[in-house]
Amino acid sequence: MKRRTVLLLGAAAVVGGGAGGVGWWTSADTRRRPEDHTDKAAVAKYFPALGPLVKAHWATNRDGEAGGRSLLPSPDLVFTAVLQLQPGKVAGLVAGGGFDVVAAGVHLSSFEKGLSNYLPAGAKWEHSDTFDDEVSSRFDGGRCYLDRATDTAFVRAVNPKGTAAPTPT
C-alpha cells in the first residue's frame, strides 16, 4: 500500500504541474536561457584587479540551473567569465611573478558552454594561487587564468560576498 501511495503522489506532482513540476520544465527549456551576458559594469565591480575591461562575456549557474539537466541545482552561485582586458594588461600582471603555465586548458561545465566561443584558440593559460586570492577577494573563492597573447582572462568564482551579486538584468 505504501508503494502505491508514493507512486500516486509522485505522478500527481508531475502531472499536476505544481510549483516543483513547473520549475523542472522551465529550467530544462533552453529557449528561455541566455547563453551569456555582456554587461561589463556588472563584472568590473567584482574584479577590479582585471579592469578596465574591453569586453565581458559571463554566465551564472542560475541561468538554467545546471543546464536543465538537474532537478536539484547547487546551492552555490558559480560565476564564470571570459574577459577581454586592455592591451598589455596581462603582461603587466604576470610580470610580478608567481605565475605558472597551465598544462591543460580550461574546462567548461554545462551551464558555461555558451562561453566557449569567446575562449581564445590555442591559449597558453597562466595561473597563480596568490593572484586568485586577489581577483576573487569579493567571492568565497575562485580561480583566474590569464592568456598573454590575447589579453584574455578566464575567471570562475563562487558565492559573491555582500548583498549584490553579478546577476543578469
C-alpha positions in Angstrom: 0.0 0.0 0.0 2.8 2.4 0.8 4.5 1.9 -2.6 1.3 2.7 -4.4 0.7 5.8 -2.4 4.2 7.1 -3.1 3.8 6.4 -6.8 0.5 8.2 -7.0 1.8 11.2 -5.2 4.8 11.4 -7.5 2.6 11.1 -10.6 0.2 13.7 -9.3 3.1 16.2 -8.6 4.5 15.8 -12.2 1.1 15.7 -14.0 -0.5 18.4 -11.8 2.3 20.8 -12.6 2.8 22.1 -9.1 5.5 24.7 -8.4 8.1 22.0 -8.4 7.0 20.5 -11.7 6.8 23.8 -13.5 10.3 24.7 -12.3 11.7 21.4 -13.6 10.3 22.0 -17.1 11.2 25.7 -17.1 14.8 25.1 -16.2 15.1 22.5 -18.9 13.7 24.9 -21.5 16.9 26.1 -23.3 14.9 28.7 -25.3 14.5 30.7 -22.1 18.1 30.5 -21.0 20.5 33.2 -22.4 23.9 31.8 -23.5 25.9 34.6 -21.9 25.8 38.1 -20.6 27.9 41.1 -21.7 27.4 43.8 -19.1 31.0 44.9 -18.3 29.9 47.0 -15.3 28.4 44.0 -13.5 31.8 42.2 -13.8 34.2 45.1 -13.3 33.0 45.8 -9.8 33.7 42.3 -8.7 37.1 42.0 -10.4 38.8 45.4 -10.1 42.3 43.9 -10.4 41.5 43.0 -14.0 39.9 46.3 -15.1 39.2 48.3 -17.0 37.6 45.7 -19.3 37.3 45.8 -23.1 34.7 43.1 -23.4 33.0 40.7 -21.0 31.0 37.5 -21.5 29.7 35.8 -18.4 27.2 33.3 -17.1 26.0 32.1 -13.7 24.7 28.6 -12.7 21.3 30.3 -12.0 20.8 31.0 -15.8 19.5 27.5 -16.3 20.1 25.5 -13.1 22.9 23.3 -14.3 21.9 23.3 -17.9 18.5 22.0 -17.3 19.8 18.5 -16.5 19.5 18.6 -12.7 16.3 18.7 -10.6 18.4 19.8 -7.6 20.6 22.7 -8.6 23.7 23.5 -6.5 23.1 26.0 -3.6 26.3 27.8 -4.7 26.2 30.7 -7.2 29.0 29.9 -9.6 30.0 32.9 -11.7 32.1 32.3 -14.8 33.5 35.0 -17.2 35.7 35.3 -20.3 37.1 38.8 -20.1 39.0 40.8 -22.7 41.4 43.1 -20.9 43.2 46.2 -22.0 46.2 45.6 -24.4 49.3 44.7 -22.3 47.3 44.3 -19.1 48.1 40.5 -18.7 51.8 41.1 -19.4 51.9 43.7 -16.6 50.1 41.4 -14.2 52.2 38.3 -15.0 55.5 40.4 -14.8 55.1 40.5 -11.0 56.0 36.8 -10.9 54.4 33.8 -9.3 52.5 32.6 -12.4 52.9 29.2 -13.9 51.8 28.0 -17.4 48.9 25.6 -17.0 49.4 22.3 -19.0 45.7 21.7 -19.7 43.1 24.2 -21.0 40.1 25.4 -19.1 37.1 23.1 -19.0 33.6 24.3 -19.1 30.6 22.9 -17.3 27.2 22.5 -18.9 26.0 26.0 -18.0 29.2 27.6 -19.2 29.2 26.0 -22.7 27.8 29.3 -24.2 31.2 30.9 -23.3 33.3 28.5 -25.4 33.1 30.8 -28.5 34.9 33.5 -26.5 37.9 31.4 -25.3 40.9 32.1 -27.5 42.1 29.2 -29.6 45.5 27.9 -28.6 45.6 29.9 -25.4 48.6 29.4 -23.1 46.9 29.9 -19.7 48.9 31.2 -16.8 47.8 30.8 -13.2 48.8 32.0 -9.7 47.3 30.9 -6.4 48.2 34.3 -4.9 46.6 36.2 -7.8 43.5 34.0 -7.4 43.1 35.4 -3.8 43.4 39.0 -5.1 41.0 38.5 -8.1 38.3 36.6 -6.1 38.5 38.6 -2.9 34.9 39.5 -3.3 33.9 35.9 -3.5 34.2 32.9 -1.2 36.8 31.5 -3.6 37.7 31.3 -7.3 40.3 30.8 -9.9 41.7 33.1 -12.6 43.6 32.1 -15.7 45.4 34.6 -18.0 46.5 34.4 -21.6 49.2 36.9 -22.6 48.9 36.7 -26.3 45.2 37.7 -26.4 45.0 39.7 -23.1 42.2 37.4 -22.0 41.2 36.3 -18.5 39.1 33.3 -17.7 37.5 33.6 -14.2 35.4 31.1 -12.2 34.3 32.3 -8.8 31.8 31.0 -6.2 29.4 32.8 -4.0 29.9 36.6 -4.1 30.2 38.3 -0.7 27.9 41.2 0.0 24.3 42.0 -0.9 24.7 42.4 -4.6 25.7 39.6 -6.9 26.6 39.7 -10.6 23.2 38.5 -12.0 21.6 39.2 -15.3 19.4 42.3 -15.6 
